[in-house]
Amino acid sequence: MRAMQTHTEIAHMPIPGHVDPVPVPREVTPREDGRIDLIGLPRKQIAELFAQAGLDAKAAKLRAKQVFHWLYHRGVTDFDAMTDIAKTMRPWLAERFVIGRPEIVEAQVSTDGTRKWLLRTADKHDFEMVFIPDADRGTLCVSSQVGCTLNCRFCHTGTMRLVRNLTPGEIVGQVMLARDALGEWPKGANDSRVATMAGLDFDDEDEGSYTSDGRLLTNIVMMGMGEPLYNFDNVRDALKLVMDGDGLALSKRRITLSTSGVVPMMERCGEEIGVNLAVSLHAVTKDVRDEIVPINRKYGIEELLQACADYPGASNARRITFEYVMLKDKNDSDDHARELVRLIRQYKLPAKVNLIPFNPWPGAPYECSSPDRIKSFANIVFEAGISAPVRTPRGRDIDAACGQLKTASERKSRAELDRLAEEKLAALG
């Protein structure tokens, strides 16, 4: 596929099948103005670009260090805000480079405080991210792909076709956009315009201070649209920027990557990224998991659990999380619970189980287990000495709950979304 194709010419990426549909990454459509987006790039690559643009090696390295600080530590979106860079240098940067953010198409707020953003890439593809505030933490659910190929039958996102992988910049850009909206950069690094568009307000304060609406972003989960381990390189590079002590500086212990079981990539995930691992298990028998998580036909339960046992860094202090969606009369019996306990013990896994009440969506082939059935299942696991909290559904009213993400662009026309965005801009003056 030619990189210069227009959006209207770009076809959906073909899906190889329902069992092991590994996507082939394609290039992102270049910007029409020819400028390069610096978001998603590490210091070394920024320095190389500056050198290619005409700076000598020493100057390129110095400027890259300064720019990296302003991008990832201070969150600026304009080169003019980089006050320790000479005023004559700033136009040179602006002519050649850009500081990107995903475009906010629509922002929704649930009655429980959950926030969902419909975002758009520079080449006009839509995806979603969700922020879940709690009393002691704020969790950002980040997407790794536009669409998904895994076809998990209980998941609304799985009914989408895969369009393309998100770039490192588009992945880390979600975290940066959330910090924009929550006012978590030192003030003076942003104006409040982005936050206002995102549905939040905060008062101006002196440069160097921090503001937020009280729900600070403390944790990241790679549980949004897509399978992170099918976009491994880009996810790894983005999370390295998130964990960089001179950048976003979020500890790897506060980042969790969720996989449906791409076994060959799990060891690399532990070694090269080192974040917490969550596994979308959802069933304890081959027949049921083959049905609801089709990748099980390629990488079976035993192979998956052995990969969990071998996951670098797993310990009682850093347990593997097994996600288990509760489906009525499908995977929720007491026998299923006892088999789950047996498997965890057999593989000697430092594990906890998150029980997830099924979140309905139009046309879903399943129903949620009853509260009593979920309680009975949880009690069996808990009494075996394994933590088994029942996840409280969040954001159901705005389709932001687990398994519900599917871009609203499929429910609203492009023209309507563009009109809403223009109205927001007009309201901001």
C-alpha positions in Angstrom: 0.0 0.0 0.0 1.4 3.4 -1.0 2.2 5.6 2.0 0.8 8.7 0.2 -2.7 7.3 -0.3 -5.5 9.6 0.9 -7.8 8.6 3.6 -10.6 7.8 1.2 -8.3 5.3 -0.7 -7.2 3.4 2.4 -8.9 0.0 2.7 -9.3 -1.9 5.9 -6.4 -4.1 6.8 -7.3 -7.7 5.8 -7.9 -10.1 8.6 -6.1 -13.4 8.1 -8.6 -15.3 10.2 -10.1 -15.9 13.6 -7.4 -18.0 15.1 -4.0 -16.2 15.0 -4.7 -13.0 13.0 -1.3 -11.3 13.3 -1.6 -7.9 11.7 1.0 -6.6 9.3 1.9 -3.0 10.3 1.6 -0.4 7.6 3.0 3.1 7.4 1.0 6.0 8.7 0.0 8.5 6.1 2.6 11.4 6.3 1.6 14.9 7.3 0.6 17.0 4.3 2.9 19.9 5.5 5.9 17.5 5.6 6.7 18.3 9.3 7.7 15.5 11.7 5.8 14.8 14.9 8.2 14.6 17.8 5.8 12.9 20.2 6.6 9.3 20.5 10.3 9.8 19.8 13.1 9.2 22.4 16.0 11.6 23.0 18.4 9.8 20.6 16.0 9.9 17.7 15.2 13.5 18.3 18.9 14.3 18.2 19.3 12.4 15.0 16.5 14.4 13.4 18.0 17.7 14.5 21.4 16.7 13.1 19.7 15.7 9.8 18.0 19.1 9.7 21.4 20.9 9.9 22.5 21.2 13.6 26.0 20.0 14.5 26.2 16.9 16.6 26.8 18.7 19.9 24.0 21.3 19.4 21.6 18.5 18.2 22.3 16.5 21.4 21.8 19.6 23.7 18.6 20.7 21.9 17.2 17.2 22.0 17.7 17.0 25.7 15.9 20.3 26.2 13.1 19.5 23.8 12.6 16.0 25.4 12.2 17.7 28.8 9.6 20.2 27.5 7.7 17.5 25.7 7.4 14.7 28.2 8.1 16.4 31.6 6.4 19.7 31.1 3.8 18.7 28.5 4.2 21.7 26.2 2.4 21.8 22.9 4.1 24.8 21.4 7.8 25.4 20.7 7.4 29.1 21.9 6.8 27.7 25.4 10.3 26.3 25.6 11.8 29.3 27.4 15.3 28.0 27.7 15.7 27.7 23.9 16.7 30.8 22.1 13.8 32.8 20.5 15.6 32.6 17.1 15.7 28.8 17.4 12.0 28.3 18.1 10.8 29.2 14.5 13.4 26.8 13.1 11.9 24.0 15.2 8.3 25.0 14.3 9.1 25.0 10.5 10.4 21.4 10.6 8.6 19.7 13.5 5.3 19.5 15.3 4.1 18.6 18.8 1.2 16.3 18.3 -1.8 15.2 20.3 -4.6 12.9 19.2 -7.6 15.1 18.1 -10.5 15.1 20.5 -13.6 14.3 18.5 -16.0 13.8 21.4 -15.7 13.6 25.2 -18.3 11.9 27.4 -18.7 11.7 31.2 -20.5 8.9 32.9 -22.8 9.4 35.9 -20.1 7.6 37.9 -17.3 10.0 36.9 -15.8 7.7 34.2 -14.6 9.7 31.2 -14.4 8.4 27.6 -12.7 10.2 24.7 -13.3 9.5 21.1 -9.9 10.4 19.5 -8.8 10.8 15.9 -5.4 10.3 14.4 -3.7 12.7 12.0 -4.7 10.4 9.1 -8.3 10.4 10.2 -8.8 7.1 12.1 -10.8 7.0 15.3 -10.1 5.2 18.5 -11.0 5.5 22.2 -9.5 5.9 25.7 -11.1 5.9 29.1 -10.2 7.4 32.5 -11.6 5.7 35.6 -11.4 7.8 38.8 -11.4 6.1 42.2 -10.9 7.4 45.7 -7.2 6.3 45.9 -6.2 6.1 42.2 -7.0 7.2 38.7 -6.6 4.7 35.9 -6.2 5.4 32.2 -7.3 2.7 29.8 -5.1 3.1 26.7 -5.7 1.7 23.2 -2.9 0.1 21.1 -4.7 -0.4 17.8 -7.5 1.1 15.7 -9.9 -1.8 15.9 -9.0 -5.4 16.8 -8.5 -8.8 15.2 -9.1 -11.1 18.0 -12.9 -11.6 17.6 -13.5 -12.4 21.3 -17.2 -13.1 21.2 -18.1 -11.2 24.4 -16.2 -8.1 23.5 -17.8 -5.3 21.4 -14.3 -4.1 20.3 -13.7 -7.5 18.8 -16.6 -6.9 16.3 -14.6 -4.2 14.7 -12.1 -4.7 11.8 -8.5 -3.8 12.4 -7.5 -0.6 10.6 -3.9 -0.2 11.7 -1.6 -0.3 14.7 -1.2 2.9 16.7 2.2 4.5 16.6 4.3 5.1 19.8 3.3 8.8 19.5 -0.4 7.9 19.3 -0.1 5.6 22.3 1.9 7.9 24.6 -0.2 10.8 23.2 -3.2 9.3 25.0 -1.4 9.6 28.3 -0.3 13.1 27.6 -3.8 14.1 26.5 -5.1 12.8 29.8 -2.5 14.8 31.7 -3.6 17.9 29.7 -7.2 17.3 30.6 -6.5 16.6 34.3 -4.1 19.6 34.6 -1.2 17.4 35.8 1.6 19.3 34.1 3.4 22.1 35.8 1.2 25.1 34.9 2.7 27.3 32.3 3.3 24.2 30.2 -0.2 24.2 28.9 -3.1 26.6 28.5 -6.5 25.4 29.6 -8.0 25.1 26.1 -7.4 21.4 25.7 -8.7 20.6 29.2 -11.9 22.6 28.5 -12.5 20.7 25.3 -12.0 17.5 27.3 -14.8 18.5 29.6 -12.7 19.8 32.5 -12.0 23.2 34.0 -9.2 24.4 36.2 -8.0 27.8 37.3 -4.8 29.3 36.1 -2.0 29.1 38.6 1.6 30.2 38.7 4.1 28.4 36.5 5.6 25.4 38.3 2.6 24.4 40.3 0.4 21.4 39.7 -3.4 21.3 39.4 -5.9 18.6 39.0 -9.6 18.0 39.4 -8.8 15.7 42.3 -8.7 12.5 40.2 -5.0 12.2 39.4 -3.8 9.8 36.8 -1.8 7.2 38.8 -2.1 4.0 36.8 -2.1 2.9 33.2 -3.7 -0.2 31.8 -3.1 -1.3 28.2 -6.6 -2.7 28.0 -8.2 -0.4 25.4 -8.9 -1.2 21.8 -6.6 -3.8 20.3 -4.2 -6.5 21.4 -1.0 -4.9 22.7 1.3 -7.8 21.9 0.3 -7.7 18.3 1.7 -4.2 18.3 4.6 -5.0 20.5 7.4 -2.7 19.3 5.2 0.4 19.3 3.7 -0.4 22.7 7.2 -1.1 24.2 8.6 2.2 22.8 5.6 4.2 24.0 5.8 2.7 27.5 9.5 3.4 27.8 8.7 7.0 27.4 6.0 6.8 30.0 8.5 5.1 32.4 11.4 7.4 31.6 12.5 9.2 34.8 13.2 12.4 32.8 9.8 12.2 31.0 6.4 11.1 32.2 8.1 9.1 35.0 5.4 6.6 35.9 6.7 3.5 37.6 6.4 0.2 35.8 4.7 -1.1 38.9 1.8 1.2 38.0 1.4 0.0 34.5 -0.4 -3.2 33.4 -0.5 -4.8 30.0 -3.4 -7.0 29.2 -3.1 -9.8 26.6 -5.6 -12.4 25.3 -2.7 -14.9 25.2 -0.2 -14.1 22.5 2.2 -16.6 24.1 5.3 -16.1 21.9 5.5 -12.4 22.9 4.8 -12.8 26.6 8.4 -13.4 27.7 9.7 -10.5 25.6 7.0 -8.3 27.3 8.5 -9.2 30.7 12.1 -8.7 29.6 11.8 -5.6 27.4 9.0 -3.7 29.1 8.8 -5.2 32.6 5.3 -4.1 33.4 2.6 -6.0 35.3 0.8 -8.7 33.3 -2.9 -9.3 33.0 -4.3 -12.2 31.0 -7.8 -12.4 29.5 -8.5 -15.9 30.6 -12.3 -16.0 30.7 -12.6 -19.8 30.7 -11.0 -22.9 32.1 -11.9 -25.5 29.5 -10.8 -25.8 25.9 -14.3 -25.9 24.4 -15.5 -22.7 26.1 -12.3 -20.7 25.6 -12.1 -21.8 22.0 -15.6 -20.3 21.6 -15.2 -17.0 23.5 -11.5 -16.3 23.0 -10.6 -17.8 19.6 -6.9 -17.3 19.9 -7.1 -20.3 22.3 -7.2 -22.5 19.2 -3.7 -21.4 18.5 -2.3 -21.1 22.0 -4.1 -23.3 24.4 -4.8 -22.9 28.1 -1.9 -25.1 29.2 0.6 -23.3 26.9 -0.7 -19.9 28.1 -0.5 -20.8 31.8 3.1 -22.1 31.4 4.0 -18.7 29.8 2.5 -17.0 32.8 4.5 -19.2 35.1 7.7 -18.2 33.2 6.8 -14.5 33.0 9.9 -12.5 34.1 9.4 -10.6 37.3 6.2 -12.4 38.4 6.1 -12.9 42.2 3.8 -12.7 45.1 4.6 -9.0 45.2 3.8 -8.6 41.5 1.0 -11.1 40.8 -0.3 -11.9 37.4 -3.9 -10.8 37.1 -6.4 -13.2 35.4 -9.4 -11.4 33.9 -12.5 -13.5 33.9 -15.8 -12.1 32.4 -18.9 -13.7 34.0 -21.2 -15.1 31.3 -24.5 -16.7 32.4 -24.5 -20.5 32.0 -21.3 -20.4 30.0 -18.3 -20.2 32.3 -19.7 -19.3 35.8 -20.5 -22.6 37.5 -19.0 -23.8 40.8 -17.1 -26.5 38.9 -15.6 -23.8 36.7 -14.4 -21.9 39.8 -12.9 -25.1 41.3 -11.1 -25.8 38.0 -9.7 -22.3 38.0 -8.3 -22.8 41.4 -6.8 -26.2 40.4 -5.1 -24.6 37.3 -3.6 -21.8 39.3 -2.2 -24.2 41.9 -1.0 -26.7 39.3 1.2 -24.0 37.6 2.1 -22.5 41.0 1.1 -19.0 39.8 1.3 -15.9 41.9 -2.1 -14.7 40.8 -5.2 -12.9 41.5 -8.5 -13.1 39.6 -10.6 -10.1 38.6 -14.2 -11.2 38.1 -15.8 -8.9 35.6 -19.7 -8.8 35.3 -20.4 -9.0 31.6 -21.1 -5.5 30.2 -23.9 -5.8 27.6 -23.9 -4.2 24.1 -26.4 -4.3 21.3 -26.4 -7.8 19.7 -24.2 -9.4 22.3 -24.7 -13.2 22.3 -24.4 -13.6 26.1 -26.0 -12.4 29.3 -24.3 -11.4 32.6 -24.2 -14.0 35.4 -26.6 -13.2 38.3 -25.1 -11.5 41.4 -25.6 -14.6 43.5 -23.8 -16.8 40.9 -20.9 -14.3 40.8 -20.7 -14.3 44.6 -20.6 -18.1 44.8 -17.9 -18.2 42.1 -15.9 -15.6 43.9 -16.2 -17.3 47.3 -14.8 -20.6 46.0 -11.7 -18.8 44.6 -11.3 -16.6 47.6 -11.6 -19.5 50.1 -8.8 -21.2 48.2 -6.5 -18.3 49.2 -6.6 -16.5 45.9 -7.8 -12.9 45.7 -11.0 -12.7 43.6 -12.5 -9.2 43.7 -15.6 -8.5 41.6 -15.0 -5.5 39.4 -17.6 -2.8 39.8 -18.9 -1.9 36.3 -17.9 1.6 35.4 -19.0 3.8 32.6 -21.7 1.5 31.3 -24.0 4.4 30.4 -21.4 5.8 27.9 -20.2 2.4 26.6 -16.9 2.8 28.4 -17.0 -0.3 30.5 -14.7 -3.4 29.9 -15.5 -4.9 26.6 -17.7 -2.1 25.4 -15.2 0.1 23.5 -16.2 0.5 19.9 -15.7 3.9 18.3 -18.7 6.1 18.3 -17.9 7.0 14.7 -19.7 3.8 13.8 -22.9 5.2 15.4 -22.6 8.8 14.3 -21.9 10.1 10.9 -18.5 11.7 10.2 -20.3 15.0 9.4 -22.1 15.0 12.7 -18.8 14.4 14.6 -17.1 17.2 12.7 -20.0 19.5 13.4 -19.8 18.8 17.1 -16.1 19.5 17.1 -16.6 22.8 15.3 -19.3 23.8 17.9 -16.8 23.1 20.7 -14.2 25.2 19.1 -16.7 28.0 18.5 -17.7 27.9 22.1 -14.1 28.4 23.1 -13.9 31.5 21.1 
